[in-house]
Amino acid sequence: MSKKEKRTVPVEAVEIYNQYIHGEISRRKFLSGVKKFAVAGLSATAIVEALMPNYALGQQIRRDDERITASYETIPSPDGHGYVSGYLVRPFSADSRSETSAQLPGVVVVHENRGLNPHTEDVARRFALANFMAFAPDVLTPVGGYPGDDYQGGQLFRELDPERRFEDIVASALWLKNRSDCTGRIGITGFCYGGSISNRMAVRLGDDLAAAVPFYGGGAPAADVPNIRAAVMVQHGELDTRLVEAWPEYEAALRANNVTYEGHIYPGSLHGFFNDATPERYNEAAATEAWTRTIDWFNRYVRA
């Protein structure tokens, strides 16, 4: 039985969680809304616990996995908040048990609107095992970094100026691209906020970005699409109706401007379907297929 089939709370309750974690409703309204779905054998407390992230459950690659080398790096961001920190991961050589000396293509991994949480770090490690070097910046750096709690992270996220946050990610991408151990070819992926940022970075970076794979993020404005040079692969869950309904307009703009692109909508999948740390949203089959497509896309357009 897949994790998708193990969902224990109604889809409507998951949507209330999505609204809460994105700052659209207060904690009080979230708890009040969840109570409506409490039935015999499923208390409101149990629903809340089921909806909260479980980062131990979602860890696929241990932090101390011997196949990778990882470090936290702080880099300049003169047009952002002055500096930004992030998580840098590379594969180890299987033969020498030392860090690979060869140049590798790079992938920027952008978190949701809660900071660099353990799930995003785990995704960066997954890229290292696919023979990329990955850098996952934390836009919460100016306020102390991810606080260890998603709700608090979301509160801190909203305190920061959106444009300066964006410039911190631009600085992260260019820093990765210009490292001596990078081939100079980079891609970007991200989730929700990070998905929207991936589309926006494709506009901003032009020829400096080889590929973008936004997961459930808003598309770039049609007027900006002519600036995109990257190959773009969009991934949405079928039940994430707002983004699914907006996709045809973005697709039309990509097509009209001869952007290399693909779009995939995964049946029966919610917003956040890739996040295995939130099992009530996670769709194992869709996430597995989306990951395979992501690696194939980056191998085709970033490793080339």
N, C-alpha and C positions, 0 to 999 in steps of 0.2 A: 504493500500500500504506500503510495507517495504521500509526501507531506501535504500536498494540496488536498488529498482526500481525507486528511486528518483534521481539517478545519472544524473547530468546536463552537465558534460563535457565528452569528448571522453576518452576511456581507454588509448589511446596513451598519452594524456595529463597527466593522473595519473601516467603513467610510467616515464614521464619526471620529475614530482614532486618527485617520488621515487629516481631517480638518483640525483636530486638536494639535497634532504634532507640527502642522504647518502654520500654526498661530492664527487660524481663522476663527477658532472659538476658544473660550477660556477653559481652564481646568474644571471649574464648577459646571460649565455647560457640558463638558465631556462626560463627567461623572453622572450628571443628571440624565444625559442622553443614553448612556449605557444601561442605566437602571430599567429602561423600558424593555430591554431584551432579557432581563432576568426572569427565568422560569424555573420550575421545579428541577432541582439537580444542577442548576447553573446560576449561581448568585452573581450579583453585580461585581463583587470583589473578584470572583473567579474569572469573569470576562475581562476585567481590567488587567489582571495578571497575565491572561492569555495574550492580550494585545501588546504588552510591553516587550521591548527587545530583550532577547537572551543571547548575549554575544558569545558565551561559551558554546551554545548550541550551534551558532553560525560560523564558528571557526573551522575552516577547512585545512589551514596550514599553520602550524604552531609558530610562534614568534621566534623560537630558537631552532627552527628547522635547519638542519645542516646543509640543505641544498641551496640556501640563500644567504646573503649578507645584507644587513639592514642598519640604517643609522638615521638619526634625526639631524636635519641640517637647517640652518638659519641663513637666509640669503637676503641681499639688498632688494628693496622694492621702492625706489625713489618716488614713483608716481602714485604709490599706494599708501600704506601706513609706515613706510620707511624700511620695514623688514617683514619677512614672513617665514615661518618655520614649516617644515614638512617631513614626511617619512620617505626616505630613499631606499629602494630595494633593488638588488642585482642578484643574478644566479651565481652560485659557486661552480667551479670546474669540478666535474665528477672525477677527474683523474688526479689533479694536483691537490684537491681539497683546499684550494685557495681561490680568491676572487678571480673571476675570468678577466683576462687582460684584453681580450678582443673588444672592439667597439660594438655597442649594441644600439638598436633603435630604441627610442624612448616613448613612454606613454605617461601622460599626466592623468591622474585619477582624482576627480573632484567630488567631494562628499555632498550629502544632502544639506539642508539648511540648519544642521545641528552641530557642525564641526567635524573634525577628523576623529570619528569614533572607531572602535575596533573592527567593525565590519568593513569600512573603507580601507583600513590598513590590511585586512585579510585579502581584499581584492587586489591591492598592490602586490602582495606576496604571490598571488596566483599568476600575475603577469610575469613576475620574475621566473617562475617555473615554466612559463611559456617562452622563455629566452628573450624577454625584453627587460630593460631597466625602467623602473616606474618611480614616479615622484608624486606623492599625494600631499598637497599643501593644506594647511589648516588656516582658513580665513579668520578663525577666532584668535589667532596669535596675539593681536593687540590687546585683547581682554583676558589674556592668560591661557589661551588654548582651550581645547575641548575639556569641559569640566567633569567628565565622567558620568553625566546624566543628560539624556537627550532633551528633556524639557528645558532644563537650565541652559543647555547649549542653544536651543532655539531662542530663548529670551536674550542671550548675549548676542546672537547673530543679528537680531533686529536693532541692536544698539549701534551697529556699525554702518558707515556710509556705503551704499551699494557700489558706487563707482570706485571707491578706494579698495573695496573688497575685490572687485573685478581686476583692478590694476595689479593687485597682489598675485592673482592667478596668471596674468600676462607675464609678470616678472618670473614666476615659477616656470612657465613653459619655455621662455627664452633662455633661462639659466640651464634647464635640462638640455635643450637643443645645442647649446654652446659648450657643454662639458667635453673634455678631451676623450672621455670614455663613451661618448655617444656618437653615433654615425652622423648626426646632424639632421636626421629625419625623426619627426615625432608625430604622435597621434594624441588624441584626448578622448576621454570618456568620463561620464558622470551620471549621477542619479538625481532625479527631481531638479532641485536647484542646480546641481552639477550637470544635469542634462541640458537645461536651458543655457548654462554657461558654455557647454561644449558647442552648441549652435552659435552662440555669440562669438566665441573664440575663433570659429571658422571664418567669420566675417572679419574680425580684427586682425588675425595673423596672416591672412592671404596665403602667399606662397610659402610662408614659414611653417605651415601646418599641412601635413600630408593626409591626415584622415581624422574623422570625428565619429564617435559612436555615442550619441545621446540616448540615455534611457529615460523614458517618461519625463521629458523636459519640453518646455515651450520652444517653438521654432523661432528662427530669426525673422525679423520683419521683412516682408517681400521686397521693400525698397533697398534692403541691405544685401540681399542674396547675390546680386552681381559681383560682389567682392569675394565670394567664396571660391577658393581654389582647391580645398580639401575634398576628398571623397567622403560623403556623409551617409551613415547608416542609422536610421531612426528606429527605435524599438519602443512600442507601447503595449499595454495590456488592454484587451478588448473592453473590459468593464471600467476603464479609466476614461469615461465618456467625454469629458471636457477636452482632453488632449486628442482623443481619437477624432472628435468632430472638427478639430482645428487642423488636423494633419492634411486633408486634401488641399487646402490653400497653400500650405508650405510646400507640399509636393509639386503643385503646379508651378510655383516660383522656381523651385530647383530645376524642374524640367525645362522651363522657359529659358533658363540661363545656362543650360547645358552642363549643369553640375552632375558629376558622377554620384549616384545615390541609390540607396535601397530603403524601403520602408517595410517594417514587419509589425503586425498586430497579432498578439498571442491570444487565442480563444480562452475564455473563462478566466482571464488574468486581471488582477487588480493593479492599481498604482502600488509600486513597491514590490512587484512580483519577483524581482531578482534577489531581494534581501532575505537570505536564509536565517538571519537573526530575528526576524519578525515572522514566525511561522504561520500566523493567521493570514498574512498577505502573500507569503511565499508560494510560488507554483514551481515545483521541482522540474517538471517536464519543460515548461517554458523557459525557466532559468538556464537549464542545461543547453537547450537549443540556442538561446540568445548568446550564451558564452561561447559556444562553438562558432557561431557566426561572427562574433566580435573578434576572436583570435584569427579566424580566416581573413577577415577584413583588414586587420592590421598587418598580417603577414603579406597580404597582397599589395597594400598601398604604403605601409610604413617601412617594412623590411626591404621592399624592392629597391 
